[in-house]
Amino acid sequence: MLGPVFLTRFKQALGVSNGDLSIFLTRPISLTLLSLTVGSILIYA
């Protein structure tokens, strides 16, 4: 359900950052969401 929306926003973010993936680690909200995702995967895996 979120696949197309996620892909569009992901491409948009990469375009703004000129293809640099570190944008997902340097922004506080992105880092928080990424940490929560990884943490939940580790807890429930």
Residue pairs with C-beta under 8 A, 6 or more apart in sequence:
13 23
13 24
14 20
14 21
14 23
16 23
17 23
23 30
24 30
24 31
24 34
25 31
25 34
